[in-house]
Amino acid sequence: MGTTTGTAQEPTDPDPLGQQEESATRARPPILYKYMGVEYGIEVFTKARIKYTQPGELNDPFECKPFLLGPVDPEHRNESMASQHVKDNIEKIAQAAANKGNRQQRRQKNSRRTYKVIRSKALTLFHQSMDNLDQKHTHYINREVATYRDRIAMVCLTESRTNLLMWSHYADQHAGFVIGVHTAHPCFNRQRSEADDHNYFRPVIYSDVRPNFYMNQIRSREPIILTKSREWKDEKEWRIVAPLELLTKDPKNGKYFYDLPIEAIKEVYMGVRISPALRNRIIEELVKRQDQHTIKLFQMEQSERHYALVEKEVHYRT
């Protein structure tokens, strides 16, 4: 089914080697690509849905695991951790001790010295207490971050449709396919507020070090959900992170999905090793919807001279 025509085209992806600057502010491409395996891939057509994956199920064990230094950085500890009530109590204790010394010794000079010594000891004890609290709070915060990871899932896409490793890793050794989606479609833009870190495309940030910070320095969840090792930079990844309550859990397999309207799919690229059965199934699904929405279909083939993939358009419309 379907005829392959035209001259083989060498890859036209911008920056195919992933040499671009790893920036969280780079412009969103009009089309992003999702590598699909054989098992769930066809469901983008048959069930109009796309699978979201929880961080713990992804192939990178570092996903969404920052290094937390503590609840509050030392510079702001007095302002944020030590409430004014605690500070006032320290002052009152020190002042009371100084007054007592003044009554006993009847010397203003000794009274001031007593106040300074006691106040200094009180503050030292306070900071020691805060250090102990920091350890307990850091443990608690790490547990909260782990809980947050358990309550989200993500769908990961890329700027490249011709990455050989990604075809091997994410499309069943080239036996699956790739869909190209229209990134401006409303289904990919569901941000609920300016402060919402979820429900819209964000570029992954590639770094040599894990995110590390004090909790009071966090202004958004961006470093937690978007940072990956620079070794992954060739994937040129974009992702949408969503709370589980906004997704649909399949009772049969326990996986999470979100609706994907057929209008959001612009292109399909079939792998070099795709089976005749899956190839025919894809074409059948596209033919069913050809009056509703036209999707361009391509067959990937091996380049004769390079370690690269070339694509040929498949004309399937009846």
Buried (B, 14 or more C-beta within 10 A) or exposed (E): EBEEEEEBEEBEBEEBEBEEEBEEEEEBBEBBBBBBBBEBBBBBBEEBBBBBBBBEEBEEEEBBBBEBBBBBBBEEBBEEBBEEEBBEEBEEBBBEBBEEBBEEEEEEEBBEBBBEBBBEBBBEEBBEEBEEBBEEBBEEBBEEBBEBBEEBBBBBBBBBBBBBEBBBBBBBBBBBBBBBBBBEBEBBEBEEEEEEBBBBBBBBBBBEEEBEBBBBEBEEBBBBBBBBEEEBBBBBBBBBBBEBEBBEBBEEEEBBBBEBEBBBBBBBBBBBBBBEEBBEBBBEBBBEBEEEEEBBBBBBBEEEEEEEBBBBBBEBEE
